[in-house]
Amino acid sequence: MKKDIIVSENQRPFWQRFVASIFFTTALALFVYIIYNANWTDKNLKNIGYNFNTVVYLVVAGIGFSFNKSVYIDVKKSRFRATFEVGPIKFGQWKAINNYEYVSIFHQPLIDGEKVYEINLWYNRNQHWELYKKYDFKEAFVIGYEISELLQIDILDATIPNNYKWINKEASMKKGEMVYKNI
């Protein structure tokens, strides 16, 4: 079995990475300009603070256009890590999880009437870990399916409140639509 599994969002579109690079470059240029031309007197410190504030806003905007979310699963050591990644920088901590039970897919209605599908990993009877949110059920199912296959556990379709159904993974993948287990 593989040592590490990585479930990752698709890479950002080129235009978003381009916009992020403009924000980061502008922030770096402004930062260098501030340091190089700074007059460190008491009267000017307020202006320097405002300029640093602008640098922070530019960096935050760049992060907004460039971050990705990934989930790393270390099956051998039985642990997970959700990360937010900006380029080579990754933020996230490992969390040990034992006694995997199942993966569930359910939806949350949004204010505008749309739905967001959440993929959770359930373990230790009643604890869960949110892995992903997707706006498309098929994408959510594919991620849930891949994780359930790698961990050799079942998938629960909980998209209809109080009407949860276990998914027959093999039949669903062959048929291209949801096939449920007869229980």
Secondary structure, DSSP 4 states (H G I P E B T S, - for coil): --SEEEEEPPPPPHHHHHHHHHHHHHHHHHHHHHHHH---SHHHHHHHHHHHHHHHHHHHHHHHHH-EEEEEEETTTTEEEEEEEETTEEE---EE--SEEEEEEEEEE-TTS-EEEEEEEEETTTEEEEEEEESSHHHHHHHHHHHHHHHT-EEEE--STT--EEE-HHHHHHHTS--B---
